[in-house]
Amino acid sequence: MKAKEMMQQSVLTATPDMSLALAWRLMEDHRIRHLPVVLENRLIGMVTDRDILSASPSTATSHTQAEITVYMGTTPIETCMTQDVMTISPEADINLGTQQMLDSHFGCLPVLAQDQLVGIITEIDLLRGYLVAAALAGARLAVKDAMQDLMIIVTPEDLVSTAYQRMQGGLVRHLPILDDADKLVGVITDRDIRQAGDFGEPYLPGQELTGRFARMTVNEIMTTQVHTVRSDTAVTEAAELFLTHKFGCLPVVRHDGTLEGILTVTDVLRLCLATLNSGHASL
């Protein structure tokens, strides 16, 4: 299958002079993590939510809240965007595109034709395509073949600032929450943390989050109703959960409720790509 058969043609973009505050609000409103930056429909960069958080000043410094607001509203995203962006041609094989996306860590792949942005492919787009193409092979593959068993965790009593720092240090967006018996009691995501700290501001800098949540505990904002899978669950079933509910991760639990691992969309894509490359199916 070619990239043009899987890409989204309607792409939300930003211009290099867009402010950090406006770019942040666009991401929050549309529940996306990255914005292609274009100039006359020519891709010149990519900005992510982490780029904006990293570029945001903090009131922990000598800056006042008013100064930070002005900074975020007047500083253009070109100051923090990534200029060297991995892209794909509409005619390129999607297996190649998948490998490029996994290597780039952006979670999306802009599609260019004659240097013009004509579409974008996200992890969910790829997962949807692989789920169809790898159905027969996927039925014989289990979650245990793709899951991560080395995890960063928190407890309900941990500070939210601790959870946020662990996410930042581990470059992850979600953490499983365990009780004293190592049983899963919830999940906390970076979005949970940002929403809990959104006091009507158009952004929330990373260092500011740490300060505001210095006394708030994880159990105050964690999600307790969590979809889970078992290690012997079919990968196709887990993929359907990702597509239906737009989850960022699925905790993998044992029969006694203890945590065995965690599964992300990226994990499933890596397994599907390896399966397809081994000759079990084609896309």
N, C-alpha and C positions, 0 to 999 in steps of 0.2 A: 504494500500500500504506500502511496505517496503522501507527503506532508499536506498537500493541498486538499486531500480527501478527509483529513481529520482536523484541520485548523478552524478556528473561529475567525470569521471575516470582520466581525464588529469588534473593534479593539478600543478600549479606553486608554487614552494617551495623555501625556503632559508635555508642555513646552519647557525649554530650559530656563525661562524666566519665571515659571510658576513658583510661588512661595512654598516654603517647607510646610507652613500651616495648611495651605489649600491642598497640597498633595496628600498630606496626612488625612485630612477630612475626606477626600475622595476615596482613599483606601478604606477608611472606616465605613463610609456610607455604602460602598459597593462590596465590602467584605473580600477585598483582594490584598495581596501582599507586595505587589510590584507594579510599577507603571513604566512602560516604554516612554522614553523621552524623544520627541521628534521635532524636527525643524523642516517645514515645508514637506511633510510626510516622509522625510529621510530620517532614519533612526540614528541618533547620535549618542544614546546612552540608555541606562536603565537605573531606576531608583527603587529601593525596597523600603519597607517599614523600618527595618533595622538600620538602614542608611540614615533615615531621618532621626531615629532615636539617638544614634551616635553623634549626629550633628547638632543635637539640641543642647543648649546650655542648661545650667541648673541653678536654682536659687541657693544651692549649697555653696555656690561661689559668691562673689561680691555683687552679682547681678540682682537687681530687683525683679519682681514679677512683671512689672510694667516694661522693663528693659527686655525681658525674655519674650514677652508678647510682641513687642516691636521687632525684635530680631527674627522671630519665627514668621512674622507677616511680611518681612521685607527681604529675607535672604532667599535667593533663588536655589532651586534644586540642582542646578548645574554645579554647585559648589560641593555636592556630596554624591552625585550620581557616578555609577560605573560606566566608563566610556568604552572599554573593551568588552563588548557583549557578544556572546556566542549566538549565531543565527543559523537559519536553515533555508534552503530554496524550496519553493512549492513542489518542484519535481523530485526532490530528494527522497530516498527511501526512509520510511518512518523509523525503522530499526536503528538507523544511524542517528536520527534525530533524538530518539530515546536515550541512546548512550551519551549524546552531547548534553542533553538536559541533566542527566544524572551526574555528569562530570562538572557541570557549571554551578550547581547548587542554587540556581535561581528559582526553580519550580515552574519555569515557563521558557518557551523558546519562540522568539519573534521569527516570523516568516517574511523573507525579503525577495522581491522580484525587481531586478534592475535597480537595486539600492532603495527601492520604495517599500515601506511597510504595508503588506497586504493581508496580514493575519497573525494569529498567535496560537500556539499550542501549549496547553497546560498539562499538569500531571493528571488531572481528572479526564481530560480529553484522551490522553494516551491509555489510561486505565480502562475507559469505556471501549476503546478499540481492541485492546488486548484481551479483554474479558470475552469478547465475541470470538476472536481468532484462536485463543488458547483454551476454549471451553473444554475440549476433549482432554487435553493435557492437564488443564487446571483441575479437572475432576479427580485426577490421581495425585494431585499435589496438596499437601496439608500446610496449615499455618506454620507449623514447626519448621518447615523448610525455608521460611522467609523471615521469621520473627527475630528480634534482637533479645538476647537474654542477659545482656549487660546494661543495666538501666540506672538512671539517676532518679532517686525517689525523694519524697518528703513525707512527713507525718502531719496529721491534723493540727498538732500543737506548734509546728514550726511557724516562724514568722513569714509573712508574705514576701518580705524583702529577701529572706533566705531563699525562698522558692524562685524568685525572680533572678537572683544572682546565680543560682544553679542553672537556670535556663540559659542565661547569657554565657556562662562558662562552658556549658556543654553544647552550645549551639543547637538547642532544642526548643520546641514551642509548647510542649505539654509534659507534665510530670504525673506519674501515678502516685496516689496517696495511700500509704499503708498504716495499719494500726500496729499495736505491739505484738500481735500474733502473725505479722506479715500478710494479713489479709487485705485485699483491696477494698477501700472504703470510699474512693472517689478519684477524680482527676482534676487538675488545675492547668489552665492554658494561659499563654501570654495575653490572649484576648480577655479572659476572665479578669486578669490583673489590671489591664488597661481600663476596662469598663468599670471596675470597682473604684478606680481612682479618677474617673472622668468627672470633674466638677464644673462642667460647662466650658472647659478650655478646648481650643482647637487642636491640642496636642498634649502629650504627657512625656517629657524627657525621661530618659532612662534613670539618671541619677536622682531626679525628682521622685520617681516611683519608689526608689529605695528609701528615701527619707520619709515619704508619706506613709509607707507601710511598715515603719520600724516597730509599731506596736500591734498591728493587725495580724491575726493568725490565719493560717490556711483554711481552717474549718469554717471561717466566716464567709468565704466566697467560693469554696470548691463546689464542683458538681458531684452530686452523690448518686444520681440516677445515670449509671454508665452502661453502655452497651459493651459486652465483652465477648470474646471467643475462646475456644479451647485449642490446644496445640494440634488436635486431630481434626479441627474444622477444615473443610475444603477451602482452598484459597479463593475459589470462585464465589463462595458464600460470603467470605470476608470482603471481597471486592464489591459485591452488591451492597453491603452495608455502607461502604465508603461512598458509593455513588448515590445511594438513596438519602443518606443523612448528612453527607458532606463532613464527615468526621475527619479530624487530623490524625487520629490514632485509635487503635483498638487494643485495650489491655488483654493479655492472654492469661487466663486463670485456670487453676487446677480445680478438681471437683470439690475440694475443701475450701475454695475461695481464696487461696493464697496465690500470689502473683508469680507467674512463670516467665513472662516476657511481655514484649510490646510490639505491635505491628503498625507500620505506617504505609501510606500510599507508595512512598519511595521504595520500601522493602518489597512490596508486591510487584512493582514495575521491574525491579532488578531480577526477581525470580522469573517473571514472565519473559523478559528479554533473554535470559539464560536458557529458558526452556525452548523458546522459538529458535534461538541460534543453534541449539543442539539437534534441530531437525524434527521436533515433535509436532510443530505446526508452523504456519506461515501467515504473515500479515501483509 
